[in-house]
Every structure is written in C-alpha cells, then in structure tokens.
C-alpha cells in the first residue's frame, strides 16, 4: 500500500483530494492529522473530503494489516 500522488496539493476545508497509489483497495482508515476522515475507494484511487483544518496536515492511510503510508497536504 503506497501513496503515489495527492491532487490538488493545496485545498480548502470542504474540498476533496484525490489520492492515487498502489494497493489502495486495502485501505481501511484515512487520517488527516489526528482526525479520522471518511473516504471513497475507486480502484487505485481514494477520494477524501478535507475537514475544517488548516496549515500543512499529515495524511495517513492505514490498511487492515497495520501497514500505513503518510504524505502531507496544505489546507488554506
């Protein structure tokens, strides 16, 4: 399970980001900072709605096997 890209890299609260990568169909949880956020899976793409946060935020995907990957986005 791996994050290859997050688009767009700069978003506002309430907007969605699209995460592309490998093995994303195994993702069970997505976190922005410490907050677990809902997501939709479409093959090798995850769509995540950005909550009311700001600044550079760590985005973590977590699989059922405990595996995870982390990247970051900027919320303006």
N, C-alpha and C positions, 0 to 999 in steps of 0.2 A: 504494500500500500504506500503510495507516494504522491505528493503534490508536485505537479509539473508547472502549473501556472494558476494565477488568480487574476481575473479580469472583472471590472477595472481595478487598478491598484489603489485608486483614491475614490472613496464613496462618501455618501451622506447617510445618516441614520434613516432607516426605512427602505433604502435601496437594496438591491440584490447583487451578490457577487457570484460569479461562475468559477468553480474550481475544476480544473482538468488534471488528470493524472492516471496512474496505474492502480488497479485493484480497488477503486473507489466503491465498487458494489459491495464490499465487505465492511464499509464504514457503518458504525452503529451510533456514534455520537460526534457532534461538532461543537467546539467551544470557541467563543471569541472572548479573549481574556479568561476570566473565571466563569463566565456565563454560558451555560449550555443553550444552544440555539437550534430551532427546527431547520430541517433541510430536506430537499428532494433529490433523489438519485435518478439519473437517466444514463445508463451505461457507464461510460467513463467520465461522466460529468456530475458534479454536485452543484445545486443552487441553494445559496444560503441568504436569508434576509438579515440585514445588519440591524442590531438593536440600537438603542439610544446610548451610544458610547462615543468617545472622541479621542483623537490622537492616534499614535501608532499602536495597533492592537494585535496581539498574538492570536493567530488562528490555528487551532489544533484539530486534526481529525483522529478519531480513535476507533480501532476495529475490535471485534469481539474477542480476539486472541490477545488483547492487551497491547498490540502494536499501535504506534501512532506516528504522525508526521506533523511538523509545525512550520508555519510560514507567518508572514505578517501583512497587514493592510493598513492604510492610513484612512481614518474616518474624520471628515471635516465637518 
